[in-house]
């Protein structure tokens, strides 16, 4: 369990417990910044997926991070890999964020039911109402291959994310 991740006894009743490396990733369907549904399981059998949970559109660290992903998008999104960024911001805010910063990859809204997907991945911060900066790499079969929770207050190590994503695509 990573720092900042609640222990089993601290989790609320009914919340998923014990996501593990090698276990199945919770499936979801969320709307992107264009209002299109994106379903995690639709990548099963074809692509490995990097899920990048981030707290807030337009915040300093998140803006910088998403800009770095944009700048390296060809490395993240290939025939074998995909990147999906998830926050609890409303779809229309994500559209404005994408337009303002030229973010041309899926920004998914976990706005309603508020934080449901973030909770299923055990990264929702009840105190802030937003996901903690966390990442998962899901392989082509839908299994979690790598995760890092709340360990990146100043941003992600994109080189490590790309290594893990590439390995999961093999």
HELIX and SHEET records of a PDB file:
HELIX    1   1 UNK A    8  UNK A   10  5                                   3    
HELIX    2   2 UNK A   40  UNK A   43  5                                   4    
HELIX    3   3 UNK A   60  UNK A   71  1                                  12    
HELIX    4   4 UNK A   73  UNK A   76  1                                   4    
HELIX    5   5 UNK A   91  UNK A  101  1                                  11    
HELIX    6   6 UNK A  116  UNK A  120  1                                   5    
HELIX    7   7 UNK A  158  UNK A  169  1                                  12    
SHEET    1   A 2 UNK A  29  UNK A  31  0                                        
SHEET    2   A 2 UNK A  37  UNK A  39 -1                                        
SHEET    1   B 5 UNK A 107  UNK A 109  0                                        
SHEET    2   B 5 UNK A  81  UNK A  87  1                                        
SHEET    3   B 5 UNK A  48  UNK A  53  1                                        
SHEET    4   B 5 UNK A 134  UNK A 138 -1                                        
SHEET    5   B 5 UNK A 144  UNK A 149 -1                                        
SHEET    1   C 2 UNK A 124  UNK A 125  0                                        
SHEET    2   C 2 UNK A 130  UNK A 131 -1                                        
END                                                                             
